[in-house]
Amino acid sequence: MEVIYLDNHLLAVNKKAGIATQAHDASNESLEEVAKKWIKEKYRKPGKVFLEPIHRIDRPVSGLVLFARTSKALSRLQEAMREKQIHKTYYALVDGKLPSEEGTLEHYLVHDEFRARVVSSTEKDAKLARLHFKVLDTPSLVEIVLETGRYHQIRAQFAAIGCPIVGDRKYGSKTAWKKDEIALHHVRLEFPHPVNKENLILKSPIQFRPQRIFLNA
């Protein structure tokens, strides 16, 4: 497990694609379980370890996942999330040609079983999904900044404009990619520390774009 940040209140790790953030059944180990074991061994903690994810990323997606190590940190970061003080940036490779070099995507989504669906704003349970994108130094490499945090939001919104994430067969990609992975990575997370209020910026390098892009992120 690659640790990006650790203190008495927080743990941030770089999740590999193919592992769930939290367990859905007993057959597969989750990142949360791996992280709890790591904390327990590192600090020789007796009993149960308190560790709760502040957010989740999909199983085939890689990148930063932030955990709260205390209930105080959890409640304060959940409040920061509600007040839009937590900012997430992703990098992705996409199929097709985007309509512009940069812009905003705005759709309404509903959460179906194991996928998100773009619908009319008047449909029952429809929720606004908004993100901002910018093409980087290749036609298919895109920086994505989330304004909302809906289920499968990035995957569904880019598929809706004919540019699904590379390897994301669930949302229409025809491009071969690594097994159990898609070309989407949570690269940057900015948020106020829940105790000392310091503004933290955490970054996670990825493999599918030039390192120099990460250094300028």
SULSUL-V153583 format. One record per residue. N is the residue number from 1. SS is DSSP state (@ for helix, = for strand, . for the rest). OMEGA is omega in radians with two decimals (* if undefined). D_FIRST is the distance of its C-alpha to the first C-alpha in Angstrom with 1 decimal. Layout:
n={N N}
ss={SS SS}
omega={OMEGA OMEGA}
d_first={D_FIRST D_FIRST}
This chain:
n={1 2 3 4 5 6 7 8 9 10 11 12 13 14 15 16 17 18 19 20 21 22 23 24 25 26 27 28 29 30 31 32 33 34 35 36 37 38 39 40 41 42 43 44 45 46 47 48 49 50 51 52 53 54 55 56 57 58 59 60 61 62 63 64 65 66 67 68 69 70 71 72 73 74 75 76 77 78 79 80 81 82 83 84 85 86 87 88 89 90 91 92 93 94 95 96 97 98 99 100 101 102 103 104 105 106 107 108 109 110 111 112 113 114 115 116 117 118 119 120 121 122 123 124 125 126 127 128 129 130 131 132 133 134 135 136 137 138 139 140 141 142 143 144 145 146 147 148 149 150 151 152 153 154 155 156 157 158 159 160 161 162 163 164 165 166 167 168 169 170 171 172 173 174 175 176 177 178 179 180 181 182 183 184 185 186 187 188 189 190 191 192 193 194 195 196 197 198 199 200 201 202 203 204 205 206 207 208 209 210 211 212 213 214 215 216 217}
ss={. = = = = = . . . = = = = = = . . . . . . . . . . . . . . . @ @ @ @ @ @ @ @ @ @ @ @ @ . . . . . . . . = = . . . . . . . . = = = = = = = . . @ @ @ @ @ @ @ @ @ @ @ @ . . . . = = = = = = = = . . . . . . . = = = = = = = = = = = . . = = = = = . . . . . . . = = = = = = = = = . . . . . = = = = = = . . . . . . @ @ @ @ @ @ @ @ . . . . = . . . @ @ @ . . . . . . . . . . . . = = = = = = = = = . . . . . . = = = = = . . . . . . . @ @ @ @ @ . .}
omega={-3.12 -3.13 3.12 -3.10 3.13 2.90 -3.08 -3.03 -2.97 2.93 3.05 -3.11 3.07 -3.11 3.01 3.04 3.09 3.10 3.14 3.06 3.08 -3.09 3.04 3.08 -3.04 -3.01 -3.09 3.11 -3.11 3.07 3.13 -3.14 3.10 -3.11 3.11 3.10 -3.14 3.11 -3.10 -3.14 -3.09 -3.07 3.14 -3.07 3.01 3.07 -3.08 3.09 3.05 3.10 -3.09 3.10 3.08 3.13 3.10 2.91 -3.02 -3.12 -3.09 -3.10 3.10 3.01 -2.99 2.94 -3.11 3.09 2.97 -3.14 3.10 3.12 3.10 3.12 -3.14 -3.10 -3.14 3.12 3.04 3.07 3.09 3.09 3.14 -3.13 3.08 3.09 3.12 -3.02 -3.07 3.09 3.12 2.91 3.13 2.87 -3.12 2.99 3.03 -3.11 3.13 -3.07 -3.14 -3.14 3.06 -3.12 -3.13 3.02 -3.13 3.12 2.96 -3.07 2.91 -3.11 3.02 -3.13 3.08 3.03 3.07 -3.10 3.10 -3.06 3.02 3.13 -3.10 -3.12 -3.14 3.10 3.11 3.14 -3.14 3.05 -3.10 3.05 3.12 -3.10 3.07 3.07 -3.13 -2.96 2.96 -3.09 -3.04 -3.11 -2.97 2.97 -3.06 3.08 -3.12 2.98 3.03 -3.10 -3.11 3.12 3.13 -2.99 -3.10 -3.10 -3.10 -3.08 3.12 3.05 -3.10 3.12 3.08 -3.12 -3.11 3.08 -3.13 3.13 -3.06 -3.06 3.11 -3.11 2.92 3.11 3.08 -3.07 3.11 3.14 -3.11 -3.11 3.10 -3.14 2.91 -3.03 3.14 -3.04 3.06 -2.91 -3.01 3.13 3.14 -3.06 3.06 3.09 -3.03 -3.11 -3.08 3.07 3.09 3.09 -3.12 3.02 -3.13 -3.13 -3.12 -3.13 3.11 -2.99 -2.96 2.98 -3.08 -3.13 -3.08 3.09 3.13 -3.11 3.13 -3.05 *}
d_first={0.0 3.8 6.3 9.6 11.9 12.5 16.0 18.0 18.2 15.2 11.4 10.3 7.0 7.3 7.7 8.6 12.2 13.5 11.6 13.5 12.7 14.9 16.5 19.9 20.9 20.1 19.7 16.2 13.0 11.6 8.7 10.8 11.2 7.7 7.6 11.1 10.6 8.2 11.0 13.7 12.9 12.5 15.7 17.4 18.3 21.1 21.5 19.5 16.8 17.7 15.0 16.3 15.2 17.8 17.7 16.3 15.8 17.1 15.5 16.4 15.4 12.4 11.7 11.6 11.5 13.2 13.5 16.5 16.5 20.3 22.9 24.7 21.8 21.4 25.1 25.5 22.8 24.3 27.6 26.3 25.2 28.7 30.3 28.4 26.9 23.4 23.3 20.9 21.2 20.1 20.9 22.3 24.4 27.4 30.3 33.8 35.3 34.7 37.9 37.4 35.4 34.2 35.0 34.2 33.6 35.0 35.2 35.6 33.2 33.4 30.6 31.7 30.0 26.6 27.8 29.4 33.0 35.0 38.2 41.2 40.9 43.5 41.7 40.8 37.3 36.7 34.4 34.4 31.4 31.5 29.4 30.2 29.5 30.3 30.4 28.8 30.1 30.2 32.0 29.1 26.3 26.4 25.1 25.1 25.5 25.6 28.6 28.1 25.1 26.5 25.0 24.2 26.2 25.2 25.5 28.8 30.4 29.9 31.1 34.1 35.2 34.8 31.7 28.8 25.3 25.0 24.0 24.5 27.2 27.4 28.8 31.0 29.2 30.9 28.7 26.6 22.9 19.8 19.8 18.2 17.4 19.6 19.9 18.9 16.2 15.9 16.3 17.8 18.1 21.1 22.1 24.0 22.3 23.5 25.1 26.2 26.7 25.4 24.5 20.8 19.8 16.1 15.4 12.9 14.3 14.8 16.6 19.7 21.8 23.1 21.1 24.2 23.9 20.6 22.3 25.0 23.1}
